[in-house]
């Protein structure tokens, strides 16, 4: 029931914003994002099948979790529409607000994970609504958050390694920076990377920084089954091939070795 209703809700929002759009480019982005939502559902299904913490879930709960994963980007379409007008919107926050007004998807175990799926994990833990919940409720939201965050990243990894020429510019836009092709990595970006932290977007100053920000996404992969997915599809090697051109040769080697060691250690734990 939940997944069926989620598909109706997602497709209705997509069609509504699609009709309102005024830019051919942004319509193309909307088309990619509706596909992305279903790709994230596919990655989420892999995690749900392979991750032990979901093994005891009843079919109705799995159905609800699938719906949550599918709806994670429901706020994207309005965000894209506003982008065409030069305005900004946090699609996670907006999507959570939308869902809080629905009958089926207003529970905190859905809205809070969606609100923060695109934020650094620290923002989830600092959320006042989250902090006021019981420990048991917090654990449930953390479990669901890891599912959404991992599935989203796995789908983005797959998109980029298979269609980097087409979609890479969506993630690595030169127009965002004053000196985009400067290959000098910002000190704070470099420090966070080697501390095994996701790079903060606000610290990114050029395409080299942004590429390292994307490369640091692996630090925010949470479930063992997600690392199994990464290993099976050789995502690490293929993603590095896409990003390494943005870095100086010696620095690229150091970024590869650091991440290779990190992912190998995580994969060993999941084996």
Residue pairs with C-beta under 8 A, 6 or more apart in sequence:
1 60
1 63
1 104
2 60
2 63
2 64
2 66
2 67
2 104
2 105
3 63
3 66
3 67
3 70
5 67
5 104
6 66
6 67
6 68
6 70
6 71
6 104
6 105
7 70
9 71
9 74
9 102
9 105
10 34
10 37
10 70
10 71
10 74
11 34
13 74
13 77
13 78
13 98
14 30
14 33
14 34
14 77
16 77
17 30
17 77
17 78
17 80
17 81
18 27
18 30
18 77
20 81
21 27
21 30
21 80
21 81
21 84
22 84
23 84
25 84
26 80
26 81
26 83
26 84
29 80
29 83
29 170
30 76
30 77
30 80
32 167
32 170
33 73
33 76
33 77
33 80
36 73
36 155
36 156
36 159
37 70
37 71
37 72
37 73
37 74
38 70
39 155
39 158
39 159
40 69
40 70
40 72
40 73
40 148
40 151
40 152
40 154
40 155
41 66
41 69
41 70
41 151
42 155
43 150
43 151
43 152
43 154
43 155
43 158
43 229
44 65
44 66
44 69
44 70
44 147
44 148
44 151
45 66
46 154
46 225
46 229
47 54
47 147
47 150
47 151
47 223
47 225
47 226
47 229
48 54
48 57
48 62
48 65
48 66
48 147
49 225
50 225
50 228
51 147
51 223
51 224
51 225
53 143
54 62
54 65
54 147
57 65
64 110
65 144
65 147
67 104
67 105
67 110
68 105
68 109
68 110
68 113
68 114
68 144
68 147
68 148
69 147
69 148
69 151
71 95
71 99
71 105
71 110
71 114
72 92
72 95
72 113
72 114
72 117
72 148
72 151
72 152
73 91
73 95
73 152
74 95
74 98
74 99
74 114
75 89
75 90
75 91
75 92
75 93
75 94
75 95
75 96
75 97
75 98
76 91
76 95
78 89
78 91
78 94
79 89
79 90
79 91
79 94
82 88
82 89
90 118
91 118
92 114
92 115
92 116
92 117
92 118
92 119
93 115
95 114
95 115
96 111
96 112
96 114
96 115
99 105
99 106
99 110
99 111
99 114
100 106
100 111
105 111
108 129
108 133
108 137
108 141
109 137
109 140
109 141
109 144
110 144
112 124
112 127
112 129
112 130
112 141
112 145
113 124
113 141
113 144
113 145
113 147
113 148
113 149
114 148
115 127
116 123
116 124
116 127
116 145
117 145
117 148
117 149
117 152
118 152
120 198
120 200
120 220
121 145
121 149
121 198
121 220
124 130
124 141
124 142
124 145
125 131
130 138
130 141
133 141
146 222
146 223
147 223
149 220
149 222
150 221
150 222
150 223
150 226
153 217
153 220
153 221
153 226
154 221
154 226
154 229
154 230
154 235
156 171
156 217
157 217
157 230
157 235
157 239
158 233
158 235
159 167
160 167
160 168
160 171
160 214
160 239
160 242
161 233
161 235
161 238
161 239
161 242
164 242
168 242
171 210
171 214
172 207
172 210
172 211
172 214
172 246
174 180
174 181
174 207
176 210
177 204
177 205
177 206
177 207
177 210
178 205
179 205
179 206
180 206
180 207
181 206
181 207
182 205
182 206
182 208
183 206
183 208
183 246
183 247
183 248
184 206
184 208
185 208
185 209
185 212
185 247
185 251
186 203
186 204
186 205
186 206
186 209
188 200
188 203
189 199
189 203
189 204
189 205
189 209
189 212
189 213
190 212
192 198
192 199
192 200
192 203
192 216
193 199
193 212
193 215
193 216
193 255
193 258
194 258
196 219
196 262
197 216
197 219
198 213
198 216
198 217
198 219
198 220
199 209
199 212
199 213
199 216
201 213
203 209
204 210
204 213
207 246
208 246
208 247
210 246
211 243
211 246
211 247
212 243
212 247
212 255
214 239
214 243
215 239
215 240
215 243
215 255
215 259
218 230
218 236
218 259
218 262
218 263
219 262
221 227
221 230
221 266
224 266
224 269
224 270
225 270
227 263
227 266
227 267
227 269
227 270
228 267
228 270
229 235
230 236
230 263
230 267
231 263
231 267
236 259
236 260
236 263
240 252
240 255
240 256
240 259
244 252
244 255
244 256
247 255
